[in-house]
Amino acid sequence: MLMTGRRNFVLSAAAFGAALGLDSRLAIAEPAQTQRTPDPCDGFFRYRVGSVECTAVYDGIWEKPHDPGYFENASIEETKNALVAAGLPADFVSIPITALVLNLNGKLVLCDAGAGGQVQPLERNYTIISGKLIANMTAAGINPAKIETILISHFHPDHIYGLMAKDNAPIFPDAEIIVPAYEYKWWTDPSVINRLPPGRRPLAQRIQAVFPTWKNIRQVAGEPEVLPGVRFVSAPGHTPGHTAFHLSSGKEQMMISNDTAYVPALNAAHPDWHGAFDQDKPLASISRRKLLDRVIADKMMICGYHFPWPAVGTIAKDGTGFALSLPKA
């Protein structure tokens, strides 16, 4: 259950991690600009799902400028109107990056690993600030060295670059890293490099240089229970093996949706808008509707990697789309 009161509104979020999936030029670098969106005061937010203690940990934010290719079947004007309808500023799209730490009877589990402060577009009108995960985890009283398991939903950079230093040395060498088998197979296939657009190739090359050398990665196929009370849920489309995580404890449940609905103000409200960051756009829309319908039918909480702070709430039907409700952090 949430440990605060509720306020109901729809806010933006997005799949910053898919940025390297486009042809825009990006680099591994430090942020060059000042963000306009203030950081959460504490950088972490605690709540419970049954007996499981959950800690949302803020890693940073991408303030994305509008571009005509963001949604192939929605214009910039329509995108701005949707943001305004949600009570949001329309001059840019705010894309927070928030990982989740689960305390499963004393076992610490990290759900996705942040961007590690390693992704910065070269275009001057982009602002990406990340790399705050470890400091905020420590502020929350969580020792990063005590993380025993890391669940990875997919291999976009804001979800995996926090696993590795800039020289590719592992940040969590003692943790088991559990990944969707199909996602691993797809990105580590040597032939995929030449089938990718230029903007994606550095990501695939880095994955292929690093992941096969690590002995602490466990590939999991299908939708098994990977930890007590935690089950993989297939939600492909955003990437070929994109996966959500279902958490249950006693009578309470939460869907850790990751990038299934990566802009609640936009593609949850309009789930059939085809975002440029979704690799298979029609399949992503199908997965989005299926997952959100399940969350509503089963009356469970929902958490999202790019949801507005504190990145957890509830979802409801709203006309032909969905509306997100968040607690007051």
C-alpha positions as CSV (number, residue, x, y, z in Angstrom):
1,M,0.0,0.0,0.0
2,L,1.1,3.6,-0.5
3,M,2.3,5.4,2.6
4,T,1.0,8.8,1.6
5,G,-2.3,10.4,0.4
6,R,-3.3,10.5,-3.2
7,R,-3.7,13.2,-5.8
8,N,-5.2,12.5,-9.1
9,F,-3.7,13.8,-12.3
10,V,-2.0,12.6,-15.5
11,L,1.6,13.5,-15.9
12,S,4.3,12.9,-18.5
13,A,7.0,10.2,-18.6
14,A,8.9,8.7,-21.5
15,A,11.3,6.1,-22.7
16,F,14.5,8.1,-22.6
17,G,16.4,4.8,-22.8
18,A,15.2,4.5,-26.4
19,A,17.1,7.6,-27.4
20,L,20.0,5.5,-28.7
21,G,17.4,3.7,-30.8
22,L,17.1,6.7,-33.1
23,D,19.6,8.1,-35.6
24,S,20.2,11.3,-33.6
25,R,23.8,11.7,-32.5
26,L,24.5,10.8,-28.9
27,A,27.7,10.4,-26.9
28,I,29.0,9.1,-23.6
29,A,29.6,12.4,-21.8
30,E,28.8,14.6,-18.8
31,P,25.7,16.8,-19.0
32,A,26.4,20.1,-20.6
33,Q,23.3,22.1,-19.6
34,T,21.3,23.0,-16.5
35,Q,18.0,21.2,-16.1
36,R,14.8,23.2,-15.6
37,T,12.9,20.5,-13.6
38,P,13.9,20.4,-9.9
39,D,15.0,17.1,-8.4
40,P,12.9,15.5,-5.8
41,C,13.8,16.8,-2.4
42,D,15.0,13.5,-1.0
43,G,15.8,11.6,-4.1
44,F,14.0,8.5,-2.8
45,F,10.4,7.5,-1.9
46,R,9.4,4.6,0.2
47,Y,6.2,2.6,0.1
48,R,5.0,-1.0,0.6
49,V,3.4,-3.7,-1.4
50,G,2.2,-6.2,1.2
51,S,5.3,-7.0,3.2
52,V,7.7,-5.8,0.5
53,E,9.4,-2.5,1.2
54,C,9.8,-0.6,-2.1
55,T,12.1,2.4,-2.6
56,A,11.9,4.5,-5.7
57,V,15.4,6.0,-6.3
58,Y,15.8,9.0,-8.6
59,D,18.6,8.8,-11.2
60,G,18.0,11.9,-13.2
61,I,15.9,13.4,-16.0
62,W,15.8,14.0,-19.7
63,E,14.1,17.2,-20.8
64,K,13.3,16.3,-24.4
65,P,12.5,19.0,-27.0
66,H,9.7,18.4,-29.3
67,D,10.4,17.0,-32.8
68,P,8.0,15.9,-35.6
69,G,9.2,12.3,-35.5
70,Y,8.4,11.7,-31.8
71,F,5.0,10.1,-32.7
72,E,4.5,9.1,-36.3
73,N,0.7,9.5,-36.0
74,A,0.5,12.5,-33.8
75,S,1.7,16.0,-34.6
76,I,3.8,18.3,-32.3
77,E,0.6,20.4,-31.9
78,E,-1.3,17.3,-30.8
79,T,1.5,16.3,-28.4
80,K,1.6,19.8,-26.8
81,N,-2.2,19.8,-26.5
82,A,-2.1,16.4,-24.7
83,L,0.5,17.8,-22.3
84,V,-1.6,20.9,-21.6
85,A,-4.7,18.7,-21.1
86,A,-2.7,16.8,-18.5
87,G,-1.8,20.1,-16.7
88,L,1.9,20.0,-17.9
89,P,4.1,22.6,-19.5
90,A,4.2,22.1,-23.2
91,D,7.6,23.6,-24.1
92,F,9.4,20.2,-23.5
93,V,8.7,16.7,-22.4
94,S,9.9,15.8,-19.0
95,I,11.3,12.3,-18.8
96,P,12.4,11.2,-15.3
97,I,14.6,8.2,-14.7
98,T,13.6,6.3,-11.5
99,A,14.9,2.8,-10.5
100,L,13.2,0.7,-7.9
101,V,14.8,-1.2,-5.0
102,L,12.8,-4.1,-3.5
103,N,13.5,-5.5,0.0
104,L,12.3,-9.1,-0.2
105,N,12.7,-10.4,3.4
106,G,16.1,-8.8,3.6
107,K,17.2,-9.5,0.1
108,L,17.8,-6.3,-1.9
109,V,16.7,-6.4,-5.5
110,L,17.3,-3.5,-8.0
111,C,14.9,-3.1,-10.9
112,D,16.9,-1.6,-13.8
113,A,20.1,0.3,-13.1
114,G,19.9,3.9,-14.3
115,A,21.9,5.6,-17.0
116,G,25.1,6.0,-15.0
117,G,25.6,9.6,-16.1
118,Q,26.9,8.3,-19.4
119,V,24.4,9.4,-22.0
120,Q,24.4,13.0,-23.4
121,P,23.1,14.0,-26.8
122,L,25.5,16.3,-28.7
123,E,22.7,18.5,-29.9
124,R,22.7,21.7,-27.7
125,N,18.9,21.8,-27.2
126,Y,18.9,18.4,-25.3
127,T,19.3,18.2,-21.6
128,I,20.0,14.8,-20.0
129,I,21.2,14.6,-16.5
130,S,21.6,11.2,-14.8
131,G,24.0,9.3,-12.6
132,K,22.4,10.2,-9.3
133,L,21.2,6.6,-8.5
134,I,24.1,5.5,-6.2
135,A,24.1,8.7,-4.2
136,N,20.3,8.6,-3.7
137,M,20.4,4.9,-2.9
138,T,23.0,5.7,-0.2
139,A,20.9,8.6,1.1
140,A,18.0,6.1,1.4
141,G,20.1,3.9,3.7
142,I,20.7,1.3,1.0
143,N,24.2,0.1,0.5
144,P,24.8,-0.5,-3.2
145,A,27.3,-3.2,-2.4
146,K,24.4,-5.1,-0.7
147,I,22.3,-5.4,-3.8
148,E,22.1,-9.2,-4.4
149,T,19.9,-9.3,-7.6
150,I,19.3,-6.9,-10.5
151,L,16.3,-7.3,-12.8
152,I,16.8,-5.8,-16.3
153,S,13.7,-5.1,-18.4
154,H,15.4,-4.4,-21.7
155,F,18.8,-3.2,-23.0
156,H,18.2,0.5,-23.7
157,P,21.1,2.6,-22.2
158,D,19.2,4.3,-19.4
159,H,18.4,0.9,-18.0
160,I,21.8,-0.8,-18.4
161,Y,24.5,1.8,-18.4
162,G,24.3,2.1,-14.7
163,L,25.6,-1.5,-14.5
164,M,29.0,-0.4,-15.9
165,A,31.6,2.3,-15.5
166,K,32.7,4.3,-18.5
167,D,35.5,1.7,-19.0
168,N,32.9,-1.1,-18.8
169,A,34.0,-2.3,-15.4
170,P,31.0,-3.7,-13.5
171,I,29.4,-1.5,-10.8
172,F,27.7,-4.5,-9.2
173,P,30.2,-7.3,-9.7
174,D,28.7,-9.5,-6.9
175,A,25.0,-9.2,-7.9
176,E,23.2,-11.7,-10.1
177,I,21.8,-9.9,-13.1
178,I,18.6,-11.5,-14.5
179,V,17.6,-10.6,-18.0
180,P,15.0,-11.7,-20.6
181,A,16.6,-14.4,-22.7
182,Y,15.1,-13.1,-25.9
183,E,16.3,-9.6,-25.3
184,Y,19.8,-10.9,-24.6
185,K,19.8,-13.1,-27.7
186,W,18.6,-10.2,-30.0
187,W,21.2,-7.6,-28.9
188,T,24.2,-10.0,-28.7
189,D,23.6,-11.5,-32.2
190,P,26.6,-10.2,-34.2
191,S,24.5,-9.9,-37.3
192,V,22.3,-7.3,-35.6
193,I,24.9,-4.6,-36.0
194,N,24.4,-4.2,-39.7
195,R,20.6,-4.4,-39.4
196,L,20.5,-1.5,-37.0
197,P,20.3,2.2,-38.0
198,P,23.5,4.0,-37.3
199,G,22.2,5.6,-34.0
200,R,21.7,2.1,-32.5
201,R,25.0,0.5,-33.5
202,P,27.2,1.9,-30.6
203,L,24.7,0.6,-28.1
204,A,24.7,-2.9,-29.6
205,Q,28.5,-2.9,-29.9
206,R,28.9,-2.0,-26.3
207,I,26.4,-4.7,-25.2
208,Q,28.3,-7.3,-27.3
209,A,31.7,-6.2,-25.9
210,V,30.5,-6.4,-22.2
211,F,27.7,-8.7,-21.4
212,P,29.1,-12.0,-22.8
213,T,32.2,-11.4,-20.7
214,W,30.3,-11.2,-17.4
215,K,29.6,-14.4,-15.5
216,N,26.9,-13.0,-13.3
217,I,24.2,-12.7,-16.0
218,R,21.3,-15.2,-15.9
219,Q,19.0,-15.4,-18.9
220,V,15.4,-16.3,-18.3
221,A,12.9,-17.3,-21.0
222,G,9.1,-16.9,-20.8
223,E,7.3,-15.6,-17.7
224,P,8.6,-17.5,-14.7
225,E,8.8,-16.5,-11.1
226,V,12.4,-15.2,-10.9
227,L,12.3,-14.4,-7.2
228,P,9.7,-15.2,-4.5
229,G,6.7,-13.0,-5.4
230,V,8.4,-11.6,-8.6
231,R,7.4,-12.8,-12.0
232,F,8.6,-11.7,-15.5
233,V,5.8,-10.5,-17.8
234,S,6.4,-10.3,-21.5
235,A,5.6,-6.9,-23.0
236,P,7.4,-6.7,-26.3
237,G,7.4,-3.9,-28.9
238,H,9.4,-1.2,-27.1
239,T,12.3,-3.7,-27.7
240,P,12.0,-7.2,-29.0
241,G,12.3,-8.7,-25.5
242,H,11.0,-5.9,-23.3
243,T,9.7,-7.2,-20.0
244,A,7.6,-6.0,-17.1
245,F,7.9,-7.3,-13.6
246,H,4.8,-8.4,-11.5
247,L,5.2,-8.1,-7.8
248,S,2.8,-9.8,-5.3
249,S,2.8,-10.0,-1.5
250,G,-0.2,-11.3,0.4
251,K,-3.3,-9.7,-1.2
252,E,-1.4,-6.8,-2.8
253,Q,0.1,-6.6,-6.2
254,M,2.0,-4.1,-8.3
255,M,3.0,-4.1,-12.0
256,I,6.5,-2.7,-12.5
257,S,5.7,-1.7,-16.1
258,N,9.1,-0.3,-17.0
259,D,8.8,1.3,-20.5
260,T,5.5,-0.2,-21.6
261,A,3.6,3.1,-21.2
262,Y,6.6,5.5,-21.4
263,V,4.7,8.8,-21.6
264,P,1.5,8.5,-19.5
265,A,0.3,12.0,-20.5
266,L,0.8,11.0,-24.1
267,N,0.9,7.3,-24.9
268,A,-1.2,6.1,-22.0
269,A,-3.8,8.7,-22.7
270,H,-3.4,7.8,-26.4
271,P,-2.1,4.2,-26.3
272,D,-2.2,3.8,-30.1
273,W,0.1,6.7,-30.8
274,H,3.2,5.2,-32.4
275,G,6.2,6.5,-30.6
276,A,9.6,6.7,-32.4
277,F,11.2,4.9,-29.4
278,D,9.1,1.8,-29.9
279,Q,11.0,-0.6,-32.1
280,D,7.8,-2.5,-33.2
281,K,5.2,0.2,-32.9
282,P,2.0,-1.8,-33.5
283,L,3.2,-4.5,-31.1
284,A,4.1,-2.0,-28.5
285,S,0.5,-0.6,-28.6
286,I,-0.9,-4.1,-28.2
287,S,1.4,-4.8,-25.2
288,R,0.5,-1.4,-23.7
289,R,-3.2,-2.0,-23.8
290,K,-2.9,-5.5,-22.6
291,L,-0.7,-4.7,-19.6
292,L,-2.7,-1.6,-18.5
293,D,-6.0,-3.5,-18.9
294,R,-4.6,-6.3,-16.7
295,V,-3.5,-3.7,-14.0
296,I,-7.0,-2.3,-13.9
297,A,-8.8,-5.7,-14.0
298,D,-6.6,-7.0,-11.1
299,K,-6.9,-3.7,-9.1
300,M,-3.1,-3.5,-8.7
301,M,-0.7,-0.6,-8.3
302,I,1.6,0.4,-11.1
303,C,5.1,1.6,-11.2
304,G,6.9,3.0,-14.2
305,Y,10.6,3.7,-14.8
306,H,9.8,7.1,-16.5
307,F,6.6,7.9,-14.6
308,P,6.6,11.3,-12.9
309,W,7.9,11.3,-9.3
310,P,7.5,9.2,-7.2
311,A,6.9,6.9,-10.2
312,V,4.1,4.8,-8.6
313,G,0.4,5.0,-8.5
314,T,-2.8,3.6,-10.1
315,I,-4.2,3.5,-13.6
316,A,-7.8,3.9,-14.8
317,K,-9.6,3.9,-18.1
318,D,-10.2,7.4,-19.5
319,G,-12.3,7.3,-22.6
320,T,-10.3,5.3,-25.2
321,G,-7.1,5.7,-23.2
322,F,-5.8,5.5,-19.7
323,A,-5.1,8.0,-16.9
324,L,-2.4,7.8,-14.2
325,S,-2.9,8.8,-10.6
326,L,0.1,9.5,-8.4
327,P,0.5,9.9,-4.6
328,K,1.9,13.1,-3.1
329,A,5.6,12.4,-2.5
